[in-house]
Amino acid sequence: MARDILVFYGSYRRDRQGIKLARWIVEALQARGNNAELIDAKIVDLPILDRRFSDYKPGEAPPAMAELAERIAAADGFVFVTGEYNGGLQPGLKNLTDHFLEQYYWRPAAIASYSAGPFAGIKAATAWRGTLAVLGMIVTSTSLSLARIGGAFDADGKPAGEDGGRLEKAFPRFADDLAWWIDAASGQRERQAPPF
Ligand SMILES: Cc1cc2nc3c(=O)[nH]c(=O)nc-3n(C[C@H](O)[C@H](O)[C@H](O)COP(=O)(O)O)c2cc1C
């Protein structure tokens, strides 16, 4: 079954590294037969948002926001690719994510974190776990954690070296966990309408 999975990434830095991980995850999910798409906050280019999508009257939300709301609501599951800034969340990814709500409900999300150093953005991953739960997603227990992202991909964007090797080894379990919850959630939505 082809699952529709959106992969969110939100660094606006000119030399951003996480884009390599986000692109690789999209390709690796596609290689497993999923319809995976990258949602790159820098490309979506929303302003700092001042209201939720649901606060707009129909037809009045910024077009990019309305289009994204539709894509989120149509997806089966999500991956959040996060770096860590000063022990916490990246603002671009937070801005992209925060102003939708019902669109995420009753679907699972998986977290992939990374950093330039050895700790793989684990504090940001932990913070995202709580935020995604508040937004109505079931967060899978299997995360991906990539340390030293600067050397983890070759020039073609393929995993390289020890850290890249660890990423490739960890990925099947990460994707299997997400796929299982996607199937569980979509089956349950068909069996029983969500309570709210
Ligand atoms: C403002 C800023 C704060 C950072 N804070 C952390 C941090 O708290 N922990 C960490 O592991 N790396 C930190 N780093 C290093 C990042 O892991 C590294 O720059 C990474 O490539 C950022 O992701 P991006 O390139 O996709 O923007 C920080 C980098 C920046 C620019």
The ligand as an SDF file (V2000), in Angstrom:
LIG
                    3D

 31 33  0  0  0  0  0  0  0  0999 V2000
   21.7090   29.2120   16.3060 C   0  0  0  0  0  0  0  0  0  0  0  0
   22.3350   27.8520   16.4150 C   0  0  0  0  0  0  0  0  0  0  0  0
   22.2380   27.1780   17.6160 C   0  0  0  0  0  0  0  0  0  0  0  0
   22.7520   25.8900   17.7210 C   0  0  0  0  0  0  0  0  0  0  0  0
   22.5830   25.1900   18.8880 N   0  0  0  0  0  0  0  0  0  0  0  0
   22.9120   23.8760   18.9110 C   0  0  0  0  0  0  0  0  0  0  0  0
   22.5420   23.0790   20.0310 C   0  0  0  0  0  0  0  0  0  0  0  0
   21.9400   23.5200   20.9870 O   0  0  0  0  0  0  0  0  0  0  0  0
   22.8670   21.7690   20.0200 N   0  0  0  0  0  0  0  0  0  0  0  0
   23.5320   21.2050   18.9520 C   0  0  0  0  0  0  0  0  0  0  0  0
   23.7660   19.9920   18.9660 O   0  0  0  0  0  0  0  0  0  0  0  0
   23.8950   21.9310   17.8700 N   0  0  0  0  0  0  0  0  0  0  0  0
   23.5900   23.2510   17.8290 C   0  0  0  0  0  0  0  0  0  0  0  0
   23.9250   24.0210   16.7390 N   0  0  0  0  0  0  0  0  0  0  0  0
   24.6850   23.3920   15.6420 C   0  0  0  0  0  0  0  0  0  0  0  0
   23.7270   22.6580   14.7280 C   0  0  0  0  0  0  0  0  0  0  0  0
   23.6390   21.3080   15.1380 O   0  0  0  0  0  0  0  0  0  0  0  0
   24.2070   22.7080   13.2650 C   0  0  0  0  0  0  0  0  0  0  0  0
   24.5010   24.0410   12.8810 O   0  0  0  0  0  0  0  0  0  0  0  0
   23.1600   22.1350   12.3180 C   0  0  0  0  0  0  0  0  0  0  0  0
   23.7410   22.0100   11.0490 O   0  0  0  0  0  0  0  0  0  0  0  0
   21.9070   23.0280   12.2810 C   0  0  0  0  0  0  0  0  0  0  0  0
   20.9470   22.5300   11.3700 O   0  0  0  0  0  0  0  0  0  0  0  0
   20.7340   23.2250    9.9220 P   0  0  0  0  0  0  0  0  0  0  0  0
   22.1200   23.2390    9.2880 O   0  0  0  0  0  0  0  0  0  0  0  0
   19.7990   22.3050    9.2100 O   0  0  0  0  0  0  0  0  0  0  0  0
   20.2360   24.5990   10.1630 O   0  0  0  0  0  0  0  0  0  0  0  0
   23.4270   25.3000   16.6260 C   0  0  0  0  0  0  0  0  0  0  0  0
   23.5380   26.0180   15.4220 C   0  0  0  0  0  0  0  0  0  0  0  0
   22.9700   27.2710   15.3230 C   0  0  0  0  0  0  0  0  0  0  0  0
   23.0540   27.9970   14.0020 C   0  0  0  0  0  0  0  0  0  0  0  0
  1  2  1  0
  2  3  1  0
  2 30  2  0
  3  4  2  0
  4  5  1  0
  4 28  1  0
  5  6  2  0
  6  7  1  0
  6 13  1  0
  7  8  2  0
  7  9  1  0
  9 10  1  0
 10 11  2  0
 10 12  1  0
 12 13  2  0
 13 14  1  0
 14 15  1  0
 14 28  1  0
 15 16  1  0
 16 17  1  0
 16 18  1  0
 18 19  1  0
 18 20  1  0
 20 21  1  0
 20 22  1  0
 22 23  1  0
 23 24  1  0
 24 25  2  0
 24 26  1  0
 24 27  1  0
 28 29  2  0
 29 30  1  0
 30 31  1  0
M  END
$$$$
